[in-house]
Each structure stands twice: as C-alpha cells, then as structure tokens.
Amino acid sequence: MKHWTEGFEDDDADEPLVRPYTITGGRTAPERDDLTLITLVTAASEVSSEAGRALRRMQPEHRTIFALCKRPLAVAEVASALNLPVSVTKILIGDLIEAGQMRARPPLAFAQAGGFPDMAILEAVRDGLRKL
Amino acid sequence: MGYANSDHGNAAPLAVKILIAGGFGVGKTTLVGAVSEVAPLRTEEYLTHASVGVDDLEGVGAKSTTTVALDFGRITINRDIVLYLFGTPGQERFWFMWNDLVNGAMGAVVLVDTRRLEVSFASIDFFESRGIPFVVGVNCFHGVKDRTPEEIRRALDLDPQVPLAFCDARDRTAGRDVLLTLIDHLMAARPRTTAHPVA
C-alpha cells in the first residue's frame, strides 16, 4: 500500500509546511515593539502552575522556544533555530513574555546617530576580541 | 518537559552588535564565519510596507513583501557581554529599510573587494548618511594587495577620518583585527562629553 506522502515533490523541502502566520493565529505584527534582533530572551526559571498549563495549550513552537531558552538567546538565534522569520518569532516570544514564561533583556540602546557606547563596554569588547 | 527550577538564575548578558556590510560577494559571511564562535547562523525577515516605516511610499501601488535573509555569528566577550556580528544581506535597497538590523549597532565594517570597489559604494554612503561609525576592510583574496590604501581611499572618496585596513576575511586573526580597528575607531571618535544613550 502506498503511503499518502509518496509521490510528493520534494522541491520545497526547505519551505515550512505550515505558513508561518498560521502559527501566530494570523497575527502579522508583534504586540510588543521592544524586541529587537539581539534582545536576549531567557525562559523563566520558575513558572507558576497556571502559566505551565497555559504553555501546554500554546503552539509547539512556543514550547520549542521555551525549551531552547534555558540559556539566554538572541531573538535572531531563536528565529534561526526555528527556521521562522524574525517577525513571526517575535510574536511567539511576545506571547511567552506576556504569559510570564520568559524574560527579555534589551540590548544597549545607543548609536542611532551620534550616540556612543560606554567606554567601559568598548574596552571590554576590545579585550575580549584580543583573546580570540 | 519541566518548568521547575533550573540553574539559570543569573541575569542575561548584555548584547551588542556590529554590522558587516559591503556589496555582493565581498566576503561578509566569510568574515562572520572566521571570527564567530559558532558556524554562521541564518535568519530571515519579511519586509513589507508596514515594517519599513521610514519613507513615505505614496505612489507605490501594491503592498509588497520581500524576504531578506542574513547570516550572523556571535562572540562571547566575557560573562557580561555578547557580541553579535550581522552580515548585511546583499540587496542593499532592502536592508537599508530594515531598521531593526541597523538600530543599536555599535558600528560597521564595510568590506570591499579591490576588483569591484563599486559594489560597496552604497554601504559607505548609507553609514555616512546615518552617522553610524564604520571602518573599511579591504578583503585581500589570496593575499593580493593590488592597490595602495591611497588609491582605494581616492576611489571610494573616503573621509580621511575613516580607518582602512587590509585583511583576509577567511583568517580569524585578520578578521578579528578589523573588528579591533573598528573598536579603536569608536574609542577615538567618542566625544569628550558623555553622550546619552538613544532610547
């Protein structure tokens, strides 16, 4: 007996089978505007039992993100690991933050134009690079 | 899957970002890969009208969506700081509109290939116009330095203040040194008065 997947063209193997915005329930823009590519997100170490139940009701992608972020990861890293566009990933991370399951640390805000990082940070980066 | 305590009570480190720009095929991803502690990661973003939010696009008919992909890497500087390197996507006209990519960058390295300097003009113009500090890295494929720094500066019409360094984007030490050139430039260019962070 043939399995139903036989004969499927594999040309689009790289394309996700589910359209990304299906995962977000049709939402196309994050509700939070404070998540950037390098905002570091971490799964909360303690989640209330209510939040834990909420997590189980979420999409599998939410649970994957939660599991990935046992250590701090940048939003871009999460998007890359899930193979989802950054904007979709931000929506999902936003859900988790909203539900108290994740924390976000924004990057240093500077240098739009004319802003400069703290000298101490520059020195630390320089010293770190020298050790490479 | 457990939600119970695990050992990550410490605050997340601080993330900082450097952009690796330049035209198509100048070695951006190669440089990111040479210095990154992980193999370059790839991510993509949809850019639409709505997410662009810079220019008035009146007169543009249909709302269009473009997928822009970029490669990035990471360097753990110390316990408190993580440096991310983002290789900008090849199609400048799209990543120039990607505010999230550009905002909050400490600075940029514009890679140039002496055989095709013109492919990096747009990146240089962009950082100049945005006031984002940058250095130029001349990627010497196969160690060939076929032009002098003066010739390259003239051809790029480069501000004398902008450092220019030769490098081999495949080499970890050479790639690191270009990043150090940028950090030195940022330190030197830093105004005497304390600049307040842009919120």
Chai-1 contact restraints between the chains, C-beta under 6 A:
chainA,res_idxA,chainB,res_idxB,connection_type,confidence,min_distance_angstrom,max_distance_angstrom,comment,restraint_id
A,T36,B,D100,contact,1.0,0.0,6.0,A-B,restraint_1
A,L37,B,D100,contact,1.0,0.0,6.0,A-B,restraint_2
A,I38,B,A15,contact,1.0,0.0,6.0,A-B,restraint_3
A,I38,B,K17,contact,1.0,0.0,6.0,A-B,restraint_4
A,I38,B,Y84,contact,1.0,0.0,6.0,A-B,restraint_5
A,L40,B,A12,contact,1.0,0.0,6.0,A-B,restraint_6
A,L40,B,A15,contact,1.0,0.0,6.0,A-B,restraint_7
A,T42,B,A12,contact,1.0,0.0,6.0,A-B,restraint_8
A,S45,B,N5,contact,1.0,0.0,6.0,A-B,restraint_9
A,S45,B,S6,contact,1.0,0.0,6.0,A-B,restraint_10
A,S45,B,H8,contact,1.0,0.0,6.0,A-B,restraint_11
A,S45,B,G9,contact,1.0,0.0,6.0,A-B,restraint_12
A,V47,B,Y3,contact,1.0,0.0,6.0,A-B,restraint_13
A,G52,B,Y3,contact,1.0,0.0,6.0,A-B,restraint_14
A,K70,B,H8,contact,1.0,0.0,6.0,A-B,restraint_15
A,P72,B,A12,contact,1.0,0.0,6.0,A-B,restraint_16
A,A74,B,A15,contact,1.0,0.0,6.0,A-B,restraint_17
A,A76,B,T43,contact,1.0,0.0,6.0,A-B,restraint_18
A,A76,B,F72,contact,1.0,0.0,6.0,A-B,restraint_19
A,A79,B,T43,contact,1.0,0.0,6.0,A-B,restraint_20
A,S80,B,L41,contact,1.0,0.0,6.0,A-B,restraint_21
A,S80,B,T43,contact,1.0,0.0,6.0,A-B,restraint_22
A,P85,B,E44,contact,1.0,0.0,6.0,A-B,restraint_23
A,P85,B,E45,contact,1.0,0.0,6.0,A-B,restraint_24
A,P85,B,Y46,contact,1.0,0.0,6.0,A-B,restraint_25
A,V86,B,T43,contact,1.0,0.0,6.0,A-B,restraint_26
A,V86,B,E45,contact,1.0,0.0,6.0,A-B,restraint_27
A,S87,B,Y46,contact,1.0,0.0,6.0,A-B,restraint_28
A,R105,B,A12,contact,1.0,0.0,6.0,A-B,restraint_29
A,P107,B,A15,contact,1.0,0.0,6.0,A-B,restraint_30
A,P107,B,G104,contact,1.0,0.0,6.0,A-B,restraint_31
A,L108,B,L14,contact,1.0,0.0,6.0,A-B,restraint_32
A,L108,B,V16,contact,1.0,0.0,6.0,A-B,restraint_33
A,A109,B,P197,contact,1.0,0.0,6.0,A-B,restraint_34
A,A109,B,V198,contact,1.0,0.0,6.0,A-B,restraint_35
A,A109,B,A199,contact,1.0,0.0,6.0,A-B,restraint_36
A,F110,B,P197,contact,1.0,0.0,6.0,A-B,restraint_37
A,F110,B,V198,contact,1.0,0.0,6.0,A-B,restraint_38
A,Q112,B,V198,contact,1.0,0.0,6.0,A-B,restraint_39
A,A113,B,G131,contact,1.0,0.0,6.0,A-B,restraint_40
A,G114,B,G131,contact,1.0,0.0,6.0,A-B,restraint_41
A,G115,B,A195,contact,1.0,0.0,6.0,A-B,restraint_42
A,G115,B,P197,contact,1.0,0.0,6.0,A-B,restraint_43
A,G115,B,V198,contact,1.0,0.0,6.0,A-B,restraint_44
A,F116,B,R190,contact,1.0,0.0,6.0,A-B,restraint_45
A,F116,B,A195,contact,1.0,0.0,6.0,A-B,restraint_46
A,P117,B,M106,contact,1.0,0.0,6.0,A-B,restraint_47
A,L122,B,I183,contact,1.0,0.0,6.0,A-B,restraint_48
A,L122,B,L186,contact,1.0,0.0,6.0,A-B,restraint_49
A,L122,B,M187,contact,1.0,0.0,6.0,A-B,restraint_50
A,A124,B,I77,contact,1.0,0.0,6.0,A-B,restraint_51
A,A124,B,I81,contact,1.0,0.0,6.0,A-B,restraint_52
A,V125,B,I77,contact,1.0,0.0,6.0,A-B,restraint_53
A,V125,B,I183,contact,1.0,0.0,6.0,A-B,restraint_54
A,R126,B,I183,contact,1.0,0.0,6.0,A-B,restraint_55
A,G128,B,I77,contact,1.0,0.0,6.0,A-B,restraint_56
A,G128,B,N78,contact,1.0,0.0,6.0,A-B,restraint_57
A,L129,B,R176,contact,1.0,0.0,6.0,A-B,restraint_58
A,L129,B,L179,contact,1.0,0.0,6.0,A-B,restraint_59
A,L129,B,L180,contact,1.0,0.0,6.0,A-B,restraint_60
A,L132,B,R176,contact,1.0,0.0,6.0,A-B,restraint_61
